């Protein structure tokens, strides 16, 4: 196998691996009102950090596509009907979060811990803006369930901040060690 094809194959394997990790993260959860707390965001930001904006975003897109075709990888199943669930905005946000995280992290050859952490937090902020906004509008204007802006922000964003801060720190520590290994093996 020529080196270019080999590198492309490894990258596709990494995208598939992170899509699978995001799926597994859906089932590592703590139930909270409205939207469950899962480990998916950890794997989403880690994908952006380790794979970069395009491949990190691709891994979240592959995860989303697998769920939409009916494979039950989302926290409450799968299928095209999931688009009408209030939490679907978070799934769209996964793609954006991985992309933004990768874009911020990979602006420099060797990102610092602080760049990794900021990348993760900015990516997660975009994810929560999309997720909370989708939840609010779908609940109020499609499902007819009156949810105040404050309730949506509280239960769809603020309750996740402490856990996501810890997950972002751990992801940044892992990425700080893994990025040089991936670069050394031409996988990044």
C-alpha positions in Angstrom: 0.0 0.0 0.0 1.4 3.4 -0.9 2.0 5.9 1.9 -0.8 8.3 0.7 -3.4 5.5 0.7 -2.1 4.2 4.0 -2.4 7.6 5.6 -5.9 8.1 4.2 -6.9 4.7 5.5 -5.6 5.5 9.0 -7.5 8.8 9.0 -10.7 7.1 8.0 -10.1 4.6 10.8 -9.6 7.5 13.3 -12.8 9.2 12.1 -14.7 5.9 12.5 -13.2 5.3 15.9 -14.3 8.7 17.2 -17.8 8.3 15.7 -17.9 5.0 17.7 -16.6 6.7 20.9 -19.3 9.5 20.5 -21.9 6.7 20.2 -20.6 4.9 23.3 -20.5 8.3 25.1 -24.3 8.5 24.6 -24.8 5.5 26.9 -22.5 6.8 29.7 -25.0 9.2 31.1 -26.5 10.8 34.2 -30.2 11.6 34.0 -31.0 15.3 34.6 -34.3 17.0 33.7 -34.9 17.7 30.0 -31.5 16.7 28.5 -29.3 13.9 30.0 -25.7 14.5 30.9 -23.5 12.2 28.8 -19.8 11.7 27.9 -20.4 12.5 24.2 -19.1 16.1 24.6 -15.8 14.7 25.9 -15.3 12.6 22.8 -16.5 15.4 20.5 -13.9 17.9 21.8 -11.3 15.2 21.9 -12.0 14.4 18.2 -11.6 18.1 17.3 -8.3 18.3 19.3 -6.8 15.1 18.0 -8.1 14.9 14.4 -8.4 18.6 13.6 -11.4 20.6 12.3 -12.2 18.6 9.2 -11.7 15.0 10.5 -13.1 15.9 13.9 -16.2 17.4 12.4 -16.4 14.4 10.0 -16.4 12.0 13.0 -19.4 13.8 14.5 -21.1 13.9 11.1 -20.6 10.1 10.7 -22.1 9.6 14.2 -25.1 11.8 13.3 -25.7 10.0 9.9 -25.5 6.6 11.5 -28.2 7.6 14.1 -30.4 9.2 11.5 -30.5 6.1 9.3 -32.0 4.2 12.2 -29.2 2.7 14.2 -30.0 3.4 17.9 -26.8 5.3 18.8 -28.5 8.4 20.2 -29.4 8.6 23.9 -33.1 7.8 23.1 -32.7 5.6 20.0 -32.2 6.6 16.4 -34.0 7.3 13.1 -35.0 10.3 11.1 -37.8 11.1 13.5 -35.1 12.2 16.0 -35.0 15.5 14.2 -38.2 16.3 16.0 -36.8 15.7 19.4 -35.9 18.8 21.4 -32.4 17.5 22.0 -31.5 17.1 18.3 -29.9 20.5 18.3 -27.1 19.1 20.4 -26.4 16.5 17.8 -26.0 19.2 15.1 -23.9 21.1 17.7 -21.5 18.1 17.9 -20.3 18.7 14.4 -19.9 22.4 15.0 -18.1 21.9 18.3 -15.6 19.4 16.9 -14.9 21.7 13.9 -14.5 24.8 16.1 -12.4 23.0 18.6 -10.1 21.6 15.9 -9.9 25.0 14.2 -8.7 26.8 17.4 -6.4 24.0 18.5 -4.7 23.4 15.2 -3.8 27.0 14.4 -0.4 26.3 15.9 1.9 23.3 15.4 2.1 22.3 19.0 -0.9 23.7 21.0 -0.5 24.6 24.7 -2.7 23.2 27.3 -4.5 26.5 27.5 -5.1 26.6 23.8 -6.5 23.1 24.0 -8.8 24.1 26.9 -10.0 27.3 25.3 -10.7 25.4 22.0 -12.8 22.9 23.9 -14.7 25.5 25.8 -15.4 27.7 22.7 -16.5 24.5 20.8 -18.8 23.5 23.7 -20.2 27.1 23.9 -21.2 26.8 20.2 -22.7 23.4 20.9 -24.8 24.7 23.8 -26.0 27.7 21.9 -27.3 25.4 19.1 -28.7 22.8 21.5 -30.4 25.3 23.8 -31.8 27.3 20.9 -33.1 24.2 19.1 -34.6 22.9 22.4 -36.3 26.2 23.1 -37.8 26.7 19.6 -38.9 23.1 19.0 -40.5 22.9 22.5 -42.3 26.2 22.2 -43.3 26.4 18.6 -43.6 22.8 17.4 -44.4 20.6 20.5 -46.5 23.3 22.1 -44.7 22.9 25.5 -44.2 26.3 27.0 -40.6 26.5 28.1 -39.2 29.9 29.3 -35.8 31.1 28.1 -34.5 30.9 31.6 -35.6 27.2 32.0 -34.0 26.3 28.7 -30.7 28.0 29.6 -30.7 26.5 33.1 -31.5 22.9 32.1 -29.9 22.8 28.6 -26.7 24.7 29.4 -25.9 25.9 32.9 -26.3 22.5 34.6 -23.7 21.0 32.3 -21.0 23.7 32.8 -19.2 22.2 35.8 -19.1 18.7 34.3 -18.0 20.0 30.9 -15.3 22.1 32.4 -13.8 18.9 34.0 -14.3 17.0 30.8 -12.5 19.7 28.8 -9.6 19.8 31.2 -9.2 16.0 31.0 -9.5 16.1 27.2 -6.9 18.9 27.0 -4.5 16.8 29.2 -5.0 13.8 27.0 -4.6 15.8 23.7 -1.5 17.5 25.0 0.2 14.0 25.2 -1.4 12.5 22.1 -1.0 15.2 19.5 2.8 14.7 19.3 2.4 10.9 19.0 -0.1 11.4 16.2 2.1 13.8 14.4 5.2 11.6 14.8 3.2 8.8 13.0 1.8 11.1 10.4 -1.8 10.5 11.6 -2.6 14.1 12.4 
